[in-house]
Amino acid sequence: MSGAILVINSGSSSVKFAAFADGAGPIPERVVHGEVEEIGESPHLLVWSHEGALLEDRLIGAPRDPAGAHESALQELLGWLEQHAGVQTLRAVGHRVVHGGDLFIQPTRVTPDVIARLEGLNSLAPLHQPHNLSAMRAIARLQPALPQIACFDTAFHATQAWVERAFALPRHLGQAGVKRYGFHGLSYEYIASVLPDHLGEVADGRVVVAHLGNGASMCAMLGRRSVATTMSLTALDGLMMGTRCGSLDPGAVLYLIQDMGMRPAEVEKLLYEQSGLLGVSGLSADMRTLEASAQPQAQAAIDLYVHRIARELGSLAATLGGIDTLVLTAGIGEHSAAIRARVCRDAAWLGLELDEHANAAGGPRISSAASRVSAWVIPTNEELMIALHVRALLGGPHSV
């Protein structure tokens, strides 16, 4: 691999990555992927080939200073790529950044000023944004000449009309940035890019995409552009998620603080980390665990999860004036036939008829030939979307 683009998704205790060979072809080719997990405790480097063969599985040394844990992990990763992946030239690093606000609606070259401006959005994405930025700072220290590109989960939704983005709050608050942004944009952008491969001319019709993973949201598209989405100012709104509550009466937050004596930091932890599937079931945030459980509270959590999807689908269909296509993607959407079946059955009123055998087989089309609304399982690829953005911003292969 003579040149490579490294894509990073940095979290609180892990760094997920993929390296793409940036050859002359139209699509960069992923050659390795993996993660450094348990950062800050017992860091562990895992690397797989594109074909899925395990290439590395080892503990790495933890730094004495916990503040340097992410930098140490990234140093190990960069060293491994140089020694084992045949990377002679690392062209650039692309970062998934959850929140770009109104400041950043397209991929942007990382500078100290960009990092400082993004830091101002930390409170709107506390589980993600600070760790996205820590990876940028670490790589700037390790390889200061290496270009870094920030790609934003909010950017895809910048096409929405103001009525979709506005809250019914005093005007000055909206002007100060208190509005709906939406997330999972890199996933939706990738799905939009491949829709013609599956749908042909219908790709530009009324499409709802359900990104169902540990984080979950839905997006209504027309002309493969975002028209409406379920997430909002923060990644708490909309669907019930693994540990996040989804839509919640803001009065409930006031009640928790004023009447139940909870501090704002405690409420934040409750809503982001202790709610959703985990909170309702009291068992797990993992859908696979809940589906395998015989406990009634596990079934209750699944029932609520599916119910919320059905309600939001109805809202998005109303926004579009109907629906032509439903796409399910991300971890649960791609791998849980049971959840897909329930979502599709709840959408029968829209004209969707499930093909049970096709769904059990994983699709890609899981609706019947007679169905007025088609349903599809399309794997997402946020990493490739970031690699493509990096290449485009840098001007194509080998042009740095």
N, C-alpha and C positions, 0 to 999 in steps of 0.2 A: 504494500500500500504506500505509494509515493507521497500522497497527501491525504489528510484526514480532517474531518470535522467532528469534534467531540461535543456531544449533547449531554447536558447535565440538568437533573431535576433534584435540587438539594432540599432535604427536609431536616427536621429537628435532630433525628438520630440516624439518618441514612443519606447517602448520595447515590441516586440511580443514574446510570449513564449508558450511552451507546456511542460507538465510534463508526463513522461512515467514511468509506473510501470515496474521495471526491474525484472520480475519473471524468472522462469526456462524455459519458452517457447522460441522458436527460434526468435520471434519478440516481442520487448517491446510494451506494450499496452498503447496507449495514454489515460490518464484519465481526464485531464483538459487542456484547452488552453485558450489563451486570449491575452490581451495587456494592457499596461499602456500607455494611449495616452495623448496628450497635455502636455508633460513634459516641464517644464519651464514656463508654463502659468497657467493652471488649471488642474493639473494631475488627471486622471480619470482611475480607475481600473475596467476592464471588464474581467470576467471569465466565461467560458462555460464548461459544462461537455462534455465528448466525444460524447454523444448523441445529443448535441446541446442545452441543457437546460441552461438558464442563471442562474449562481450561485452567481454572485456578480456584482454590478453596482453602484459604489459610487465614489465620489470625495475623494481624499486623500490630506493631507496637503502638501503645497509647502514649500520647505526650504527657509530660509531667504537668503542664499547664492546661487545664480543661478548656480554656479560651481558645487554645490552638488546635482543638480536636478536629475540626473540619479541614483546616489547612493541612494538618498531618495526613488525614485521609486522602485529600486530593493530591498531595505530594506522592503518596504511595501509588495512586492510580496513574498519574502521569508517568511515573517511573516504570510501572508495569507495561504501559502502552509502548514506551520507547524500547523496552527490552524484549517484549514477547509478541507484540502485534505487528511488527515490521513497519512501524510508523517512522518514516524518515523526516517528514515535515507535518507538524500539526498546524493546519491553516488557521483554525479559529475554534473558539468555544461558543456554543449557543446555549443560552439559559432559558428554561421555562420560568417566567415570572408571573405570578398569579394576578397582581393588580397593577395596572398602568394608569388608572384613573382617566381624567380628561387630558393628562399631559402627554401620554404615549399611546397612539392608536395605530402604530406600525412598528416593525422591528427596528431597534435602535442600537447604535454602537455604544458600548458601555464606556463611560468616563466617570471620574470622581464626581462631577456635577450631576450626572444622571443618577448615580447611586444615592447621592444626598437627596435628590428630589423624590426618588422612589421610597426612601426611608420615611418620608412624610406620610406614606400610605400604610405603614406597618400596622396601625391599629385597625385597619379595615380588613386585613388578612393575617391575623396574628399567628395562625398555625403554619403559614407558608412564607410570607414576605421576608421576615428577618433572615430566614435560612437561605432563601434565594439570594439575598444580597451578601450574606457571609461568604458564599462560594465565589462570588465575583471579586470580593476583596482579597480572598485567599489566592486566587489565580493571578490577580494583579501583582501580588507580592512574589509569587513563585516564578511567574513568567511575564514580566511587565510589558514585553513587546508583543505578546500574543493577542490578536484581536478577540474581543468578546462582544457578543451580540445578545441583547435582551429581547425575548419574544413574549408577548403578553396574552394572557388568557382572556382579558377584557376586550381586546382590540376588535375581534370579529363582530362584536355587538354594537360597534359604533355607528352602524348603518340604521339603527332603529329610530323611528320617529320620536319626537320629544314627548308625546303623550305616553309612550311606552316607558320612557326613562324617568318621567317626573313623579315625584311624590306630591300629595296635596298638603304641602307645607308652605309657610311663608316664602315668598319669591327669593328673598336674599339667601335663604339656605340652599336652594337649588343652584343659585349662581355661585355659591361657595363650594359646590361639588357634592352636596347631599342629594344623590339621585341613584337611579338603578343603572348598574354597569353590566352585570352578567359575567359568567365565568365559563370555564371549559371551552373557551373559544378556539384553542389550537386543535382540540378534538373535533369540534364542529366544522372548522375550516377544512380539516383533512377529509371528513365525510363529504362535505360539499364538493370537494375536488374530484372525488371518485364516483359520485352519484351518476354521472352520465354513463359510466361503464356498466352499471346495473340497470338503470332506468331508461336510458335513451332520452327521448324528448321530454318525458315526464319529469326528468330531474329538475327542471325549472318550475315545476308546479308547486302545489301546496304540500310541503313536507314537514313532518315533525320528527325530530331526532331525539331519542332518549339516551342520554349518557348515564348509565346506571353502574356505578362503581361504589367504592367506599364514600366518595363524594358523588352526588347525583344531581342532575339537572335535566331540563328538556329545553329544546329550542325549536321555534317555528321558523321555517324558511320559505321564502318566495323568490324565485330567480336565484336560488342558492345563496341568498343573503339573509342575515338574521333580521327577523321581523319582531320577535318577542322571545323572551326566555324567562325561566322560573327563578333564577338567582337574581340578586339585587345589588344593593350597596355593598354588601358583604356576601361571603359564601355560605351564610346561614339560612338564607331564604329559600322558599320553594319546597322541593321534595324532602321527605324524611331520608336521612343518610345513615352511614355506619355509626357515627357518634354525634352527629349534628342534628338539631331538632327540626330543621325546615321551618315553614311558615308558622309564626307564633304571634298572637295578639301582643302588641307592644305594651298593653296594659298589664300583661302577665309579668313582664320584666319590672315594671314599676312596683307591682305587688310583691315580687320577690325581694326587692330592695327595701321598700317602705314598710311592709307589713311582716315579712318573714326575716328581716334583719340581715339579709345577705349583702356582702360587699360587692361592688362592681366586678372585681377580679374573680370572686367566687361565681358570680352569674356567668361571666365569660367562660370559665372552665366548665360549668354545668352545660351551657348551650353548645359549646364546641366539642367537648371531649366526653361528656357523660350522658348524652341524650341519644336520640335516634334509635337504631336497632338495639344498641347496647343498653340504653336506658329503659326502653319499653320491655325488653325481654329479661333484663337483669342477668343475662347469660353471656352474650357475645355480640360484637359488632360485625362478625363474619357471617354472611348469608349462608355459606356452606355449612357452618356449624348449626345454624338455626334450622335449616332444611332437614338436617339429619337428626334433630332433637325431637323427642316425644313429649317434651314439656309444653303445657298449654300456653305458657307465656312466650315461648318461641313462636308458636303459631299466631299468637296475638300480634307480635311484632311484625311478622310477615303480612298479616292481613292489613295492618295499618299502612305498611309500606306500599302495598299494591293499591290500596284505596286512594292514597295521596297521588299516585301516578295517574289513576283514572280521573280524578278531579282536575289535575293540571292539564291532562290531555284535552279534556272538554273545553277548558279555558283557551288553550292555544288553537284548537280547532275553530272556536268562535272568532278568534282574532283573524284567522286566515279565511273565514267564510266557508269552512269545510276543509277536508283533508283528502289528499290523493295517496299519500305514502306515509307509513310509519317505519322508522329505522331504529333498531335497538343495537346499542354498542357499549363498550367498556366491559369491565370484569363480569358483572352480573348479567348485563344485557347480552353478552357474547356467550356465556357459559351456563346460565341457568335456564334450562328448557321449561321448568315449572313456572318460574316468574314470567317468562315470555308468554306462556300459554294463558296465564291469568290476565296479563295486561291486554292481550289480544281479545280474549273473550269479553272483557269489560268494554272493549271498543266495538262490539258487534253493532251497537246502535249507529255507529258512523258508517257501517257498511263493510266492516272487516270480518272476513271469515277465515279462521285458522285452518291450516293444513297440519293436522296432528303429526303425521309421519315426517313431513319436511321439518317441522319444529324439533322433533326428537333427533333428527339427523343433523341439526345445527344450521339448516338453511343452505344457501343464503336467502332464498325466498321462502317464507314460512306461511304465506297466505295461499288460499286455494285459487285455482284458475278462474273461478266464478266470482271471487271477491271484488267488490267495487273499490275497496281500498287495499293496496298491496302492503305487505309487511315484510321487512328484510332484517337479516342479521349481517351487519357489516363491521368487521374489526376496525377499530380506530388505530391511528399511528401518529401520535403527537410528536414523537421523536423525529420521524421523517419530516414532518411539517416544519419543525424547527431547523433541521438540516437544510431544507430547501430555502427557507428564509435567509439563513446564513449565507448560502451560496449566492442568492440573488443580491443581497446587500453588498457582498464583496465583489460582485461582478462576474460570477461564473467560475468554472474550475481553474485553479492555478493562476489566478490573476492578481493575487495580493501583491 
